[in-house]
Amino acid sequence: MAKFKPFHEFQKPLMGFSPEAFLDYIETVIPKDHLCRLVKEVVFSLDTEAIEAKYSFVGQRTYHPKLLLSVLFYGYATGVRSSRKLEDRCLSDHFYIYLMQCYTPDHRTISDFRKNNLKAIEKYFVDIVRIFSKLGYTSIGKIYLDGTKLKGNASAKRTKDRAGFEQWLSEIEEEIATILQEAETIDKQEDDTCKVDTEQEALQQKLSDRTYLKKKIEEALEVMKEEGKEKINLTDRDANHMKSGGSKDIRPGYNCQAAVTETGIIVAGEAVTEANDRNQLKPMIEQTESNTQEKVKEAAADCGYGSYANYEYLERGEPVSLYQFYL
């Protein structure tokens, strides 16, 4: 009696499979009720004409938006958000290969598609929520609200007030003047010796860097003046200083909000720059109702959402008739 399962002979010439034959094979492997099948069906029911209209008939043909959207949404649903990891999954994971139909986009293609179609993807999120509602997955009775802090892609050292930026600008201007003086000295030496000094190239690079930084600081000061902000981060002007990820360190970041049904479906989401959750209860309930086109009857949230204004809003029963706050 054999101890092991037999080797599949067809695995030897697997690399010679046509995409169609390979997809036929994968079709037999993926369970009928697997999430990737649902993602594909939902995405292919979306209207992607707005994205398709951006592409030209001239040049190399590109990947269809429905394929890239399928990969993005399945990645989001399974915790894979990095474009480089998605690229790798499209090569090695048969669920992604099934969704991408054996095409292998690189990470830059995936990243650019996401970056260039953020507004459309946000709209598709709403469309998907409504499709799930029609399918019976998102019956809006009770919702759960919560927020989490995410670090911004910016250094805390680059967050300054007006006085800090003005002092930094003054230092940069002094450095630029010094670099220009050094460059002038080297130019005179080169004129005398008729030889190109390598230090000149280094100074030109320093000057370019300082000039760019000076421009960014001046822009930040202008934004602070126009928007009345006390502090701003030079790298990420939208990020606000807050504690993130349970850390005691205060860093530039965002307060990301989500509303979830009892079945675990996210029906609303938003990234805000306010550090606390008090002003997010009403917007999240209203966004949930707008996305699902249903009334929220109950809401549960932690005590971070507690405020007199929220209590009065909920007590009026418009729209929520029952609410719970947890410690």
Buried (B, 14 or more C-beta within 10 A) or exposed (E): EEEEEEEEEEEEEEEEBEEEEBBEEBEEEBEEEEEBBBBBEBBEEBEBEEBEEEEEEEEEEEBBBBBBBBBBBBBBEBEBEEBEBBBBBBEEBBBBBBBBBBBEBEBEBBBBBBEEBEEBBEBBBBBBBBBBBEEEBBBBEBBBBBBEBBBBEBEBEBBBEBEBBEEBBEEBEEBBEEBEEBBEEBEEEEEEEEEEBEEBEEBEEBBEEBEEBBEBBEEBBEEBEEEEBEBBBBBBBEBBBBEBEEEEEEBBBBBBBBBBBBEEBBBBBBEBBBBEBBEBBBBBBEBBBEBBEBBBBBBBBBEBBBBEEBEEBBEEEEBBBEBEBEE
